[in-house]
Amino acid sequence: MRKSLLVLVLGVLLLLVVAGSVAAQEGEPLVIGLLTDQSGPLTIYGFELEYGFKLGLLYAAGVNPADYDNDMDAALAAVTIGGRPIQVVVRDNASVPDTAASQARELIEQEGAEILVGAPSSGVMTGVQQVALDSDVILFAAPAASPAITGANFNVNTFRVCRNTFQDFLAFAPYAAETGITSMVILAIDNDFGRASAGAAQGTLGAGGITFVGDPIYAPLETTDFTPYLQQVLDSGAQAMLPIWAGDSSITLFQQIAELGVNQQLTIVAAFNSNDIVALSDPSTIGNVSWIVYHYSFPQNEINAWLTEQYQAVYSDYPDLFSECAFATAQALVASVEATGGDTLPEAMIPQLEGLIWQGPKGTYGIRPSDHQALVPMYIARLTNLDSAEQNFYELLAEVPGSQIVPPVLLAPELADRLTGDADFSAAYAEAEAAALQEAAGS
C-alpha cells in the first residue's frame, strides 16, 4: 500500500514538473542565434543572410513590416512562433571558425539560444555543426554551400535549406556541353568550400564529358595578388577556367583575370555572384552564360514579390544572391516550430523538418530525409549589362526544377539506413513541384 502510494505521489510530481515546463515554455521567448559575417571576407553574404532571414520570419508569421513603419526591430517584436515571441541575437564571426564556435556556445549557454542559424562560411559551419550536436540544438546551415555539410560532416541536428554546389554544377552541366568546351582548369579557394566544390565540379561536369587538366589550383581566400595562380592557369593548356571563389575578393580575382588577359586566352566559366560584385565586373563579361543561385527578377510568384517589395521598403535595396535561401530557411524554422507547438528540442523538430515541402521565393523547396539537404530550383542566365539602376543585369534562359538537379547523397556507409524515406519524399516533392509550376503557368 505504501509502495503504491509512493508511486502515485511520484507520478503526480512528474506530471506537475512536465506541466510546469510546458507552461514555462508557452509564452517564453524563443531565442534564435544568428551567426553571420559583418566584418570579414564574406560580409556581403552576411548581410544578405541577416536581411533575408528576418524578412522570412515576418512573412511566415504573417507580420507586415509596413505596419511598424518598416522598423525591423519593432516588427520582429510582434512575431510569435508556436505561441512564443522571438528574439534574434546576431553575432559577427568574420568567417573565423574558432570565433564562430565560441559564439555558438555563448549563444546557447549565456543567451539561451534554442536554435542556431548561419553562416556564410563553410569552414565556420563544420565547426558549429559539432557545437550544435554537443549542445543538442537544431542548426540551420545557411548559406554555406560545401557538400560536406550534409555529407561527410552530416549530423542529425543540421538542416540546410540552401543549395550545395553539386546543384550548381548539375544545373549547368547540359549548358556546358553546348559550349563546346572539352577541358577545364579549376582555381579554387583553399578551404572546405573550395575543395569540396572542386570535387563536385570534377564529378558532375566530368561525367558530362569535360576533362579537368591537372589538379585544382588552390589559393588562400585572403589572396590579393593572383598572378602566380593565374599564370598556372595560363600554363595549363585548358580551354576554360572554372573559378570557385566567394566574397569581396572575387572582385580582385576577376579584375586580375582581365588585367592579365586570361579571359582572352581561356573561356571563363564562373557562377554569377551577388549584385554588387557583378556590377564591378569587367565589361568583357557581358554576354556570358552561367548558373546563378537566385536573382530577384527571375521567380514570378507572390512570395518572391513580397520579399522584393519588403526588402526595398525596409533595406532600400533589392534581394540578393542569398537573401532568398535565408528567407526560405526562416520559413522552414517557423513551420517546424509551429508544428511542435513551440517545442524546439531536436527530437520534436527533426520529424517535422525531415521531408518538409513548402513554397518559397524560388518555388518548391523540400528537405530530403536522409541527409537534410534541400532540393531547390536553380537558374541559367545571360549577363546583359552592368549598369542597371535596378540591378537587373540578366536575361533568364532557364529555370531548372529542383527535381532535375538532385545532388548525390554523400552519407557515410554506416548511415545507409537513413535512405529509406527518400523515395517517397522524391515522389512527393516532384508532385508538389509539378503542381506549383502548373499553377504558375496558368496564372
PyMOL commands that set and color helices and strands:
alter all, ss='L'
color gray80, all
select helices_A, chain A and resi 2-25+43-61+65-68+72-77+97-109+122-135+147-150+165-179+192-207+227-235+249-259+262-265+275-278+283-285+302-315+323-339+346-353+402-404+413-442
alter helices_A, ss='H'
color red, helices_A
select strands_A, chain A and resi 30-36+80-81+84-92+115-118+138-140+158-159+183-189+211-212+217-219+240-244+267-268+289-292+357-360+363-367+374-375+378-383+394-400
alter strands_A, ss='S'
color yellow, strands_A
deselect
rebuild
show_as cartoon
